[in-house]
Amino acid sequence: MKNILITGVTGQDGSLLANYLLAKGEKVTGTYRRSSSNNFWRLEELGILKDLLLVEYSIGTANSDLKRIFENGYDQIYHLAGDSFTVDSFKHPLLTINTNLIGSLDMLDNVKEYSPHSKLFLASSSEIFGLNNQKSIRVNELTQRNPSNPYGISQSNIIDLSRIYRENYDLDISVGILFNHESPFRSPQFLTQKIVTGLRKIREGTLGYLELGNLESKKDWGSAKEFVEIFNSILENTSNNEYIIATGKLTSVKEIFIYCARYFGVEPYFKMTDIGEECYDAKSNKLVMRTSNKFFRKYEKQSLIGDSTKLISDIGRKPSRPIYEVLFEMCERQKI
């Protein structure tokens, strides 16, 4: 039985990883941030809240807090805590940098001081590539980084800091460069969950129509459940490296919307207007979605495909689950 620490255990990835590790028979401790809202709902829904040792820890607090936590002697540490909503990073750039970059630096420094034997996994993001000026839309670990928002900057620097600590202090550190990954436990502000929840509300009559941004935007979307299994495989099979974690397949926002709309009984048809694109239900002729400029990015990212060749070479797998299977689960959860 391994002794494992997960920071940010109440989030999508943290809760799914905890569930996976507990099912393997591991001992799991998770940190959480004090909140006025019920931030344990994912753990409760997964039925694992009572199986975890929970420790309150807020990024940016005194190092003595981490020293106290690390006294438990962890075999593996997964640092998943942080702010991950890209749009908010423009509104709160200092908070984003402090939470993500300084939080990771605190983790690295405290592992060095108090738990140098631990294998450490840090989560980074495909936002590090930003406005990619290269001709190819396929990116790998060697692709030039060019982040275009404060969140992407914080994620890019996590990679550099990890290399410094790995090379100078001989620490066992791996970084996952994560492309979009979804699950029924996604927070409501993220696009896939916004679409699913909005369509359910439209069916119930509590929402008139959805407002979305660029429907032609394409992303490399995968399964969060599958991603967290790969986090564990990285620390179990290899370490001391960075890995692109991605499906290698692109899906457009419009394709995702159409799939979810049909699940909720809408037969979508689209038409262009003076103010943007609109979608109606062919059966009722009711407006269900329109695009709005307020949801378009000022600098729209090029559609990037993650190349997980290195991941396959080192651990023998990459994410392969179709996004439509995940969307089905997300829609099904709306029945709860």
N, C-alpha and C positions, 0 to 999 in steps of 0.2 A: 504494500500500500504506500503510495507516494503522498507526501504532504505538500499541498498546493495552495498558492495564494492567487486570487483574482481581484485586481482593483477594478472598481466600476461593475460590481457583480449584479447590480440591479438593472443595468442597461440591456439592450437586445443581445449583444454578443456575450456579455458577462453571464447573463442568466442561462443562455443556451449552452455555453461552455461548461458552466457549473453542473447543469443537468447531465451533460455528456460524461463528465469526469466522475460524478457520483455513480452513474450507471456502471462505470468501469471499476468501481470499488475504491476510488481514491478518497482521501480526506481533504476537504475543501474549506478554506477560509475565504471570505469575501469582504471587501471594504465597500462602504456605502457613504454617501454624503447626506447629512441631515437635511430634511426637506419638510415643508409644511404639508405637502401632498403625500399620498400613499405611493411611495416609490418601490414598494415590495410586491406590486400586483403581478409582475411576471413570475417571480419566485413562487408566489401563492398559486398561480394558475398552473405552473409546472409541477406543483406538489412537492417542492424541495425546500421550502422555507425552514422547516424544522430540522433539516439534515445538514444545514450549513452552520459554521461558526461565523457570525457577522461582527465586524469591527468597524466602528465609525472612524472615518478618516476623510478630511477635506484637503484637496491639493493646495499647497501653499502654507500649510500650518507648520508648526515647529518640527524639525528633524527628529526630535525625541519621540514623536508619535510613530514614525516609521521604524526607529530603532526598537521601540517597544514591540511593534508588530513582528519585526524580523527575528526577534528572540525565539520565535517558534521553530526556526530552522527549516525553511521550505526547500523542497527539491526543485520545484518549478514555480516561477512567478510570471503571471500574465498581466501586463499593464494595459488595461483597456479603458481606464477612466479618462475622461476629457470631453471637450465640447466638439461635436461632430456635424453641426448644422452650418453648412457653408455660408448661406445668406446672412446669418446672424453675425458672422465674423466681420462683416463690413460695419455693422452697427456697434459692435463691441470688440474692436481689434485688440485692445490691451488685455481684456479678459480672456480672449481666445489665446493669445500668445502666452499669457501667464498660466492658464490652465493646461494647455497642451505642451508647450515647450518647457516652461519652468517645472511643470509637474513631472515630465519625463526626466529632466535633469536631476530633480530631487530623487527620483526612483533610481537612476543610474548611480548617483553618488552614494546613496544609502546601501545599495547592493554592494558596492565596492567596499564600504566601511564595515557593514554588519552581516552580509550574507554572500560573500564572494564565491561560495561553492554552488549557489543556485543557478539554474538555467533560467534566463530571462527572455521573454517574448514581448516586444513592443509593437503596437499597431500603428502603422502609418497609412497614407491614403493616396489614391491615384490623382488627387488634386495637386500633387507635387509637380505633375507634368504641365498643368495649366494650358496656356496657349502654345501648343507644340508647333514650332516652326518647321519641323522636318516634314518631308514629303509623305513618309509612311504614317498610317494611322495606328500601326501596331507598335507597341512600346514594350521594352523590357527593362531590366535592372540597370542597363548601361545607357539608356536613353537620357538625353540632356533634360535636366529638370528646369522648369520655367513657371513656377506657381504664379497665379494671377489673382489671389485673394489672401487675406491674412491667415485663414485656416490652412491653405496650401503651403504658405511660408512656414508655419509652425510644424507641419508634417514633414517638410523637406529637411528642416534642421534636426528633427529627431533622428533621421538617418545619419547625419554627420556626427551628432553627439554620440550615437551608439558606436560608430566606428572608432571614435577617439577613445572611448572607455574600453572597447574590445581590444584595441591594439596596444594601448598604454598600460592597461591593468590586467590583461590576460583573462578577461571575463567572458563567460559563455552567453553571448547576446545574439538573438535573431530578431529581425524586423520583417513584418508582413506589410507589403504595399497593397492595400486592399482596394479592389474595385467595388462598385455598388453591390450590396448584398442585403436581401430582404427576407422577411418572415412575418408571421402574424403578430409578432411582438415589436414591430416597428413603431416608433413614436408617430403621433398623428401629423406632425409638421412635415414629415418626409413625403415625397411625391406619391409613391405607390400607395401608402396608407391614406393619404389625402383623397386619392381617387376612389379607393375602395369604400372608405367611410362616407364620402360625399354621395356616392351612388346609392348606398344604403339609405341615407337620409332623404334623398330625392324620392326613392320608392316609398318611404314612410310618410312623405309629405311634410317633413320638417326642414327641407332645404329646397329652394327654387331651382337653382342650377349651379354647376361647378364653374369656377374660373381657373384656367390653366395658362401656362406660358407657351413656349415653342413646342408644338406637337411633333415637329420633324426631328427634334433633338434625339439622338441615339446614344445609348449607354451600354456598357458591358455589365449586365445585371446577373447576379447569381443568388444562391441560397445561403442565408446566414447560418443555418444549421450545418450545412456542409463546410462552410468556411471555418467554423470553430473546431470542427474535427481536424481540419488541416493545421490549425494552430498547434494542436496537440501533437500531430504527426511530425511537425517540424522539430519540436523539442525532443520528441522520442527518438527520431531517426538521425537528425543532423542538427547543426547549430552554427553560430558564428557567421551568419550571412544575411543578406536581404533577399526577399522573395516576392515576386509578383504573384498575387492570388486573384485569379480571374478566370472566367469561362472561355474567353476568346470569341464570344458571339455578341453581336449588337442587336438591340431591340429598341424601337422608337417609342416615344411617349404615346403617340397615336395608337400603336399596336397594343400597348398595355391598356389604354383607355377602352378600346374596342372590345378586348377580351373581357374586361371587368363589366362593361356596360351590358354585354350579352348575358353574363352570369345573372345580373339583376333584372333581366327581362326586357332590356332596352334593345331595339333594333336600330342601330345608329346610322344616320346619314348626315353628311357634312355639306356645308355651303359657305362660300366666302361672302362677307359683307364689307361695308365701308370701314368698320371698326375692327375687323379680324375674322377669324373662322368660328363658325357655330356648328353645333351638333344637335340634331333633333331625333326624337324617337319616331320611327316611321309608322308605328302603330297608333300613336296618340297625337302626333305632330307637336309634341311638347318639347320646348327647349331644355336640354339637359346639360349643355356645356358651351361656353364661349371662351375664346382666348382674350387675354388682357395684357396690355403692355407692362403693367406693374409686376408681372411674373416672368418677363423676359430678362435674361441677364444682359447687362450692358456689353460685356464681352463674352459672347457665346463660345464655349469651349468646342474645339474640334472633337468629333466623335473618335474616341480612342479605344482600341482593342488591347487587352492585356495579354502578353505572351508569357505563358507559364512553363516554358520549356525547361528552365532551370529547376523549377519546383518538381516537375515530372522526373527529371534526371536524378534529383537528390532523394526524393521521398516516394516516387513511384505513382503519384496521382496529382490531379488538379480538379477544381470544381467542374462538374459535368451536368448537374441537375438543371433541366430546362426551367426558365423563369416562369413559364405558364403553370407548372406544377405548384410553384410557390404562390403565385397569384390565386390559384384555386383555394389553397389553404387559407390565404388571407381573407378571401370572400366568404369561405365557409365559417370562419371565426365570427363574422358579423351576425351569425344566427344566435350566438351566445347571449 
